Amino acid sequence: MNLEKYNIRKEIIDYLNEVLQFHYNQNDKGHGIDHAEYVINRSLKFAEEIKNINYEIVYCVAVYHDIAHHIDAKNHEVVSAKILSEDERLKEFFTNEQIKIMSEAVEDHRSSITGEPRSIYGKIVSSADRNTDVITTLKRCYSYNRKHYTELSEDEVIEECRCFIIKKFGLNGYARTKMYFDDKAYDKYLSDITELALDKEKFHKAICDANGIAN
């Protein structure tokens, strides 16, 4: 990714790369380094639409948003925010007020939270965290549910994924709201993933194909 155009200090880039490599390599495949870089790139892209935005804060929030997924997946936004707020090294680069803003943004990034993010930085990373690729969603959802519901059969895991996707992305899904930037790719994705999830047979085949599972 090209960070030079955003005038982010090299010292910050170097340190946050260490943070990224350490934590995201421990996350499941759906929340690994590829996902982190995806969110970073989209965050910086959305930030370009905001006057007087601090790109170093945008970058830091994007790096930290999922770092605790391997520690506590269900509460990762809270744990990730706590790790950021207690990171002594960040105090070399940011003020206490900036660290507070970043911590809140990380905690606010999940699409399932009640209410809106407390700052523009939370809105940026929340929007950037929206996946726009159906295959990626099928891989992430299966990887997560297979890991956390070991007692379920393969068919039960797949059905759990389908129900979750309908709950999240369906016509009344919580991920259809709180998108704070115009994103045509996300609009198309919502249409495609909903249509697929509503067809049980097609969904079963698609998620098996995406994850290399014998039908």
C-alpha positions in Angstrom: 0.0 0.0 0.0 1.2 3.5 -0.8 1.4 5.4 2.5 3.9 8.1 1.4 1.1 10.2 -0.2 -0.6 10.6 3.2 2.6 12.0 4.9 2.5 9.4 7.7 5.7 9.4 9.7 8.0 6.5 8.9 8.4 5.8 12.6 4.6 5.2 12.9 4.6 3.0 9.8 7.4 0.9 11.1 5.9 0.4 14.5 2.4 -0.3 13.3 3.7 -2.8 10.8 5.2 -4.7 13.8 1.8 -4.6 15.6 0.0 -5.7 12.4 2.4 -8.6 11.8 2.3 -9.8 15.4 -1.5 -9.8 16.0 -3.0 -10.5 12.6 -0.8 -13.5 12.0 -2.5 -15.0 15.1 -6.1 -14.2 13.9 -8.2 -16.6 11.9 -7.9 -16.5 8.1 -10.9 -14.2 7.8 -9.3 -11.6 10.0 -5.6 -11.9 9.0 -3.2 -9.5 7.4 -5.1 -9.5 4.1 -8.2 -8.2 5.9 -6.2 -5.6 7.8 -4.6 -4.3 4.6 -8.0 -4.2 3.0 -9.5 -2.1 5.8 -6.4 0.2 5.9 -6.7 0.9 2.2 -10.4 1.6 2.3 -10.0 3.7 5.4 -7.5 6.0 3.7 -9.6 6.1 0.6 -12.7 7.2 2.5 -10.6 9.7 4.6 -9.7 11.6 1.4 -13.3 12.8 1.3 -12.9 14.6 4.7 -11.2 18.0 5.0 -8.5 18.3 7.6 -8.5 14.7 8.5 -5.5 13.3 10.3 -4.3 10.4 8.2 -2.0 9.1 10.9 -5.0 8.6 13.2 -6.9 7.0 10.4 -4.1 4.6 9.7 -3.6 3.7 13.4 -7.3 3.0 13.9 -7.4 0.8 10.9 -4.4 -1.2 12.1 -5.8 -1.7 15.6 -9.4 -2.4 14.7 -9.2 -6.2 14.8 -5.9 -6.9 16.6 -7.6 -8.7 19.5 -9.7 -11.1 17.4 -7.4 -14.0 18.3 -7.8 -13.1 22.0 -11.6 -12.7 22.3 -13.4 -12.8 19.0 -16.8 -11.9 20.4 -15.6 -8.8 22.3 -12.6 -8.0 20.1 -13.5 -4.4 19.5 -13.4 -3.7 23.3 -10.2 -5.6 23.8 -8.6 -4.1 20.8 -9.5 -0.6 22.0 -8.0 -1.4 25.4 -4.7 -2.6 23.9 -4.5 0.6 21.9 -5.2 2.9 24.9 -2.6 1.1 27.0 0.1 1.0 24.3 2.9 3.1 25.7 4.7 3.3 22.4 1.8 5.2 20.8 2.3 8.0 23.3 5.5 8.8 21.5 3.5 9.7 18.4 0.1 10.8 19.6 -1.4 13.0 22.4 -3.6 11.6 25.1 -6.6 13.1 23.4 -5.8 11.5 20.1 -5.3 8.1 21.7 -8.7 8.5 23.4 -10.3 9.3 20.0 -8.5 6.3 18.4 -9.5 3.9 21.1 -13.2 5.0 20.9 -13.1 4.6 17.1 -11.8 1.0 17.4 -14.4 0.2 20.0 -17.2 1.7 17.8 -16.2 0.0 14.5 -18.5 -3.1 14.6 -21.6 -2.8 12.5 -23.6 -4.6 15.2 -23.1 -1.9 17.9 -25.9 0.2 19.2 -25.7 3.9 18.0 -23.3 5.6 15.8 -19.5 5.8 16.2 -18.4 8.8 18.4 -16.1 10.4 15.8 -15.5 10.6 12.1 -12.6 8.2 12.6 -15.0 5.5 13.9 -17.3 6.1 11.0 -14.4 5.7 8.6 -13.1 2.4 9.9 -16.7 1.1 10.4 -17.4 1.8 6.7 -14.0 0.5 5.6 -14.6 -2.8 7.5 -17.5 -3.7 5.2 -16.5 -6.5 2.9 -17.5 -6.2 -0.7 -16.6 -9.7 -2.0 -19.1 -12.6 -1.6 -16.4 -15.3 -1.7 -14.4 -13.6 1.1 -17.6 -13.5 3.2 -18.2 -17.2 2.7 -14.7 -18.0 3.6 -14.6 -15.8 6.7 -18.0 -17.0 8.0 -17.2 -20.7 7.5 -13.7 -20.3 9.1 -15.2 -18.5 12.2 -18.1 -20.9 12.7 -16.1 -24.0 12.1 -13.6 -22.9 14.7 -16.1 -21.7 17.4 -18.8 -24.4 16.9 -16.8 -27.6 16.9 -19.7 -29.6 18.1 -21.7 -28.9 15.0 -21.8 -31.1 11.9 -20.6 -29.7 8.6 -24.2 -29.1 7.4 -25.1 -27.4 10.7 -22.1 -25.1 10.4 -23.1 -24.1 6.9 -26.7 -23.4 8.0 -25.4 -21.4 10.9 -23.4 -19.3 8.3 -26.5 -18.8 6.1 -28.7 -17.7 9.0 -26.0 -15.3 10.2 -25.6 -13.8 6.8 -29.3 -13.2 6.5 -29.4 -11.6 9.9 -26.5 -9.4 9.1 -27.0 -8.5 5.4 -30.7 -9.4 4.7 -33.3 -6.8 4.0 -33.6 -5.9 7.7 -29.9 -6.7 8.5 -28.0 -4.5 10.8 -25.1 -4.2 8.3 -27.4 -2.3 5.9 -27.3 0.7 8.1 -24.4 2.8 9.5 -22.6 2.9 6.2 -21.2 6.5 6.2 -19.8 6.7 2.7 -21.1 6.2 -0.8 -19.9 2.8 -1.9 -21.4 1.3 -5.0 -19.4 -1.9 -4.6 -20.9 -2.5 -1.2 -24.4 -1.8 -2.5 -24.0 -4.5 -5.1 -22.5 -6.9 -2.6 -25.5 -6.5 -0.3 -27.8 -7.5 -3.2 -25.7 -10.5 -4.2 -25.0 -11.9 -0.8 -28.7 -11.6 0.2 -29.9 -13.3 -2.9 -27.5 -16.1 -2.4 -28.3 -16.6 1.3 -32.0 -16.8 0.6 -31.5 -19.8 -1.7 -30.5 -22.6 0.7 -29.3 -25.0 -2.0 -27.3 -22.4 -3.9 -25.8 -21.2 -0.7 -24.7 -24.6 0.4 -22.9 -25.2 -2.9 -21.3 -21.8 -3.0 -19.9 -22.0 0.5 -18.6 -25.5 -0.1 -16.9 -24.4 -3.3 -15.4 -21.3 -1.6 -13.9 -23.4 1.2 -13.0 -26.6 -0.8 -15.6 -28.7 1.0 -16.9 -31.8 -0.8 -20.6 -31.3 -1.6 
